[in-house]
Amino acid sequence: GYFEQRVVECRFSSKDLQGIELIDSYVFNQAEYIRFNSTVGKFVGYTEHGVKNAEAWNSDAAFLAQERGELERYCKQHAPIAC
């Protein structure tokens, strides 16, 4: 069978909210093929399929803005619980 997984994580380097990083990874059969990193601010592909998706997703301004907003919506909202 096939295994598809999406892993979203917030990395806290300090208690300061400026030190939060959002990592949104897409994995297929234990191989990460695309990742959004809030520090980089865009999707990066690691396989041929991932590179094609990254180009498409990065060219969609609304989709990219939504992903960038996840840092505020998800990570910073949960920072008091995690830190």
C-alpha positions as CSV (number, residue, x, y, z in Angstrom):
1,G,0.0,0.0,0.0
2,Y,0.8,3.6,-0.1
3,F,1.3,6.0,2.8
4,E,0.6,9.7,2.6
5,Q,1.4,12.0,5.5
6,R,1.4,15.7,6.3
7,V,3.4,16.9,9.3
8,V,3.0,20.5,10.6
9,E,5.2,21.5,13.4
10,C,6.1,24.7,15.2
11,R,9.7,25.1,16.3
12,F,10.4,27.4,19.2
13,S,14.0,28.5,19.6
14,S,13.1,30.8,22.5
15,K,10.2,32.1,24.5
16,D,10.2,35.2,22.3
17,L,7.5,34.9,19.6
18,Q,10.0,36.1,17.0
19,G,11.8,32.8,17.3
20,I,9.0,30.6,16.0
21,E,9.3,28.7,12.8
22,L,6.5,26.8,11.0
23,I,7.5,23.6,9.1
24,D,4.8,22.0,6.9
25,S,6.0,18.8,5.3
26,Y,4.4,16.5,2.9
27,V,5.6,12.9,2.9
28,F,4.8,10.0,0.6
29,N,6.0,6.5,1.6
30,Q,8.4,7.9,4.2
31,A,10.1,10.3,1.7
32,E,9.5,14.0,2.1
33,Y,8.7,15.5,-1.2
34,I,7.8,19.1,-0.4
35,R,8.1,21.5,2.5
36,F,7.0,24.9,3.5
37,N,9.3,26.7,5.9
38,S,8.1,30.0,7.3
39,T,11.7,31.3,7.5
40,V,12.2,30.7,3.8
41,G,8.6,31.9,3.1
42,K,7.9,29.5,0.2
43,F,7.5,25.8,-0.7
44,V,10.6,23.8,-1.6
45,G,10.4,20.5,-3.5
46,Y,12.8,17.6,-2.9
47,T,11.6,15.2,-5.6
48,E,10.6,15.8,-9.2
49,H,6.9,15.7,-8.1
50,G,7.7,18.0,-5.2
51,V,9.5,20.6,-7.4
52,K,6.5,20.7,-9.7
53,N,4.1,21.2,-6.8
54,A,6.3,23.8,-5.2
55,E,6.4,25.8,-8.5
56,A,2.6,25.7,-8.8
57,W,1.9,26.4,-5.1
58,N,4.4,29.3,-5.0
59,S,2.9,30.9,-8.0
60,D,-0.6,30.9,-6.4
61,A,-0.5,34.1,-4.3
62,A,-3.6,33.3,-2.3
63,F,-2.5,29.8,-1.4
64,L,1.0,31.0,-0.4
65,A,-0.5,33.8,1.7
66,Q,-2.7,31.3,3.5
67,E,0.3,29.1,4.3
68,R,2.3,32.1,5.5
69,G,-0.6,33.0,7.8
70,E,-0.5,29.6,9.5
71,L,2.5,30.9,11.6
72,E,0.3,33.5,13.1
73,R,-2.9,31.4,13.3
74,Y,-1.5,28.1,14.5
75,C,2.0,28.5,16.0
76,K,1.8,31.9,17.8
77,Q,-1.7,31.0,19.2
78,H,-0.3,27.8,20.8
79,A,3.0,29.3,21.9
80,P,1.9,29.9,25.5
81,I,1.0,26.2,25.8
82,A,4.1,24.9,24.2
83,C,6.7,27.2,25.8
